[in-house]
Amino acid sequence: MTTTARKLFGTDGIRGTANKVPMDAATLLRLGQAAGRFFNRGNHRHRVVIGKDTRLSGYMIEPALTAGFIGAGMDVMLVGPMPTPAIAMLTRSLRADLGVMISASHNPFEDNGIKLFGPDGLKLSDAEEAEIEALMATSDLGASLAASGKLGRASRLEDAPGRYIEAAKATFPKGRSLEGLRIVLDCANGAAYKVAPTVLWELGAEVVPVGTAPDGLNINAECGATSPARLAELVRERRADLGIALDGDADRLVLADEEGRIVDGDQILALIAGSWHRDGRLKGGGVVATVMSNLGLERHLGGMGLELHRARVGDRYVAERMRASGCNLGGEQSGHMILSDFATTGDGLVASLQVLALLVEEGRPASQVCRRFDPLPQTLVNIRYTGASPLGDAEVERAIAAAGEKLGGRGRVLVRASGTEPLIRVMAEAEDEAEMRSAAEGLAALIRARAAAMAARKIEAAE
């Protein structure tokens, strides 16, 4: 099949407003049919694992996908609310042909999304996603589905939580315990609301749970990795040793030390990289991060003789670069952490266990352990637009190049389109904060102006 450009799939699967195209039942039924047809290879009985987070719309999306897969002749194993990394793990462990996670990650409850994993537990490539889209668009998809006697069946996998809990606990060093540590754990009212507190408690910690009462509408609502203010406050109030905030599908995290200061993904990468490097466990001579990671991280790793490989934004692109470079550690500033010795995709809980293992080993407060470098001042400006993207405009491209040249080796600028929303993200960092803000604000103002001009021309042409 000829590979075509992707329209439905973005940086991290398919995402949109629930009950509207593409996150409507009709489109997702067809997605199930097409993905089921794509992975219906060989003569064995084919099966798919489907998990979800706690959004209300999951009750609509799950049966739509299930019907599509059954129609394609695949048996469906439903696991209910489970973290994204658990679905990746179960897909491999159960020798399933495909894994599906229904989640819009850190987005509000109104949104939902689909993440697909191949039989190796890895997120699908751009080319595979494009082929599934092409199948969805064919007029004869129905003719290639299963005969009446070859339809799949659906069942509940009751032991799925226990499987993941034991797998996560196994990543913590044997013979060590979290006994004596008080941990505030914010599960964002999301997919890990049951399994994450269980893991920490069974390893010996005193757990102060937050965000463990999902109602279908409160996922990520002023809680979790994208809103860690309450976490920091509770850590101070409860005199906890560490705060851990997961996002809605628990594939990312941020931390708060005992003083309530937030620890982002760049610091966590530096922390784990340094530990693994000392122990001889770090592979590939470096770490994979994204173009968004702070220049301070790159300089810190360079001081240890380690290389920072930069990938496109998106944890699957980090994973791809890790495989290409032979690295076993990668992540994003936003908190996605991929530890390929333990997992095939970002796993906030497993990453937090590596940090906790270091706290136990060093016996020092998190404020002394978790801050490994001083980041350069960095700012991010989001610009929403309608119509065509202003990126690619000649004037904008010249301005971006000029801003980068002006900063030289003292900093950098990065301008990119969001993979999930109609946003342009302008990032600038520099040793001098005033210079950083000048670069970001100047570019943002120009991009807003060009976007408005392009939108106005489109209206005039329509009239």
Secondary structure, DSSP 8 states (H G I E B T S, - for coil): ------SSEETTEEEEETTSTTSSHHHHHHHHHHHHHHT--SSS--EEEEEE-S-TTHHHHHHHHHHHHHHTT-EEEEEEE--HHHHHHHHHHTT-SEEEEE--TTS-TTEEEEEEE-TTS-B--HHHHHHHHHHHH-TTTGGGS--GGG---EEE-TTHHHHHHHHHHTTS-TT---TT-EEEEE-TTSTTTTHHHHHHHHTT-EEEEES----SS-TTTT-STT-THHHHHHHHHTT-SEEEEE-TTSSBEEEE-TT--EE-HHHHHHHHHHHHHHHT---TTEEEEETTS-HHHHHHHHHTT-EEEEE-SSHHHHHHHHHHHT-SEEE-TTSBEEETTT-SS--HHHHHHHHHHHHHHH-S-HHHHS--S----EEEEEEE--SS-STT-HHHHHHHHHHHHHHGGGEEEEEEE-SSSSEEEEEEEESSHHHHHHHHHHHHHHHHHHHHHHHHHHHHHH-
